[in-house]
Amino acid sequence: MRYMMMLRIEENTDMVPSEQLMEDMGKLIEEMTKAGVLLDTGGLRPTSEGTRIQLSGGKLTVIDGPFAEAKEVIGGYAMIDVKSKEEALEWASRFLRIHGDGWEIVSEIRQIEGPND
């Protein structure tokens, strides 16, 4: 079963990952890769560098960031292939726990629909 784990963060804070956190995330990513569950992962650039394309009433509108209404944004993601939703939740929980007490983040986990699921 494939899942997308999206990391939701408040974009306009001064929270920057420490060297230790980056090292700990690297170790967990390496463990997930060796376990064969990690398909892809990455952080996302700020919304100020993003663009939205909106379809409304048959008309497309292109809007460049930053997006004033965006408080909580997707800051990163991981695509995983696991045996169960419980296993997906465990990997996401481990990722959140390594951030420690100073972070306010949420990981949204959603199963990916497709021919392989």
C-alpha positions as CSV (number, residue, x, y, z in Angstrom):
1,M,0.0,0.0,0.0
2,R,1.4,3.4,-1.0
3,Y,0.9,6.4,1.2
4,M,1.8,10.1,0.9
5,M,3.0,11.6,4.2
6,M,2.7,15.4,3.9
7,L,4.5,17.6,6.5
8,R,2.4,20.6,7.4
9,I,4.2,23.5,8.9
10,E,3.5,27.2,9.7
11,E,5.5,28.9,7.0
12,N,6.2,32.3,8.5
13,T,8.1,31.2,11.7
14,D,11.7,31.4,12.5
15,M,12.0,27.6,13.0
16,V,15.0,26.3,11.2
17,P,16.1,22.7,11.4
18,S,19.3,22.4,13.5
19,E,22.3,20.4,12.3
20,Q,21.4,17.7,14.7
21,L,17.8,17.5,13.4
22,M,19.1,17.3,9.8
23,E,21.4,14.5,10.9
24,D,18.6,12.6,12.7
25,M,16.3,13.0,9.7
26,G,19.1,11.7,7.4
27,K,19.5,8.6,9.6
28,L,15.7,7.9,9.6
29,I,15.5,8.4,5.8
30,E,18.5,6.0,5.4
31,E,16.7,3.5,7.7
32,M,13.5,3.8,5.6
33,T,15.4,3.4,2.4
34,K,17.2,0.2,3.7
35,A,13.8,-1.1,4.9
36,G,12.5,-0.7,1.3
37,V,9.6,1.5,2.3
38,L,10.8,5.0,1.1
39,L,9.9,5.7,-2.5
40,D,10.6,9.4,-2.6
41,T,11.0,12.3,-0.2
42,G,11.8,16.0,-0.3
43,G,11.3,19.4,1.2
44,L,9.3,22.1,-0.6
45,R,10.5,25.6,-1.4
46,P,8.5,28.5,0.3
47,T,5.2,29.6,-1.2
48,S,6.8,32.9,-2.1
49,E,8.5,31.0,-4.9
50,G,5.3,29.1,-5.9
51,T,2.6,29.6,-8.4
52,R,-1.1,28.5,-8.3
53,I,-3.2,27.8,-11.3
54,Q,-6.9,28.1,-10.6
55,L,-9.8,26.9,-12.7
56,S,-13.1,28.7,-12.0
57,G,-16.0,29.0,-14.4
58,G,-13.9,27.6,-17.2
59,K,-11.3,30.3,-16.9
60,L,-7.7,29.6,-15.8
61,T,-6.0,32.2,-13.5
62,V,-2.3,32.1,-12.7
63,I,-1.3,33.5,-9.2
64,D,2.3,33.9,-8.1
65,G,3.2,33.5,-4.4
66,P,3.4,34.4,-1.7
67,F,-0.1,33.5,-0.9
68,A,-1.5,35.8,1.9
69,E,-4.1,33.4,3.1
70,A,-1.5,30.6,3.5
71,K,-0.7,30.1,7.2
72,E,-0.1,26.3,7.3
73,V,1.5,24.9,4.2
74,I,3.0,21.6,3.0
75,G,6.7,21.9,3.8
76,G,7.8,18.5,2.7
77,Y,6.6,15.0,1.8
78,A,7.5,11.3,1.7
79,M,6.0,8.6,-0.5
80,I,6.2,5.3,1.2
81,D,5.2,1.7,0.4
82,V,4.1,-0.3,3.5
83,K,2.0,-3.3,4.4
84,S,-0.6,-1.3,6.4
85,K,-1.9,2.1,7.5
86,E,-0.6,1.3,10.9
87,E,2.9,1.0,9.6
88,A,2.5,4.3,7.7
89,L,1.5,5.9,10.9
90,E,4.5,4.5,12.8
91,W,6.9,5.9,10.2
92,A,5.2,9.3,10.3
93,S,5.2,9.3,14.1
94,R,8.9,8.5,14.2
95,F,9.6,11.4,11.8
96,L,7.7,13.8,13.9
97,R,9.2,12.7,17.2
98,I,12.8,13.4,16.0
99,H,11.8,17.1,15.8
100,G,11.5,17.4,19.5
101,D,9.4,19.6,21.7
102,G,10.1,23.0,20.1
103,W,8.3,22.2,16.8
104,E,4.6,22.6,15.9
105,I,4.1,20.3,12.9
106,V,1.5,17.9,11.6
107,S,1.9,15.0,9.2
108,E,-1.1,14.2,7.1
109,I,-1.0,10.6,5.8
110,R,-3.2,9.6,2.9
111,Q,-3.3,6.4,0.9
112,I,-2.5,6.8,-2.8
113,E,-5.0,5.3,-5.2
114,G,-3.7,3.5,-8.2
115,P,-3.3,0.3,-10.1
116,N,-0.7,-1.0,-7.7
117,D,-2.9,-0.6,-4.6
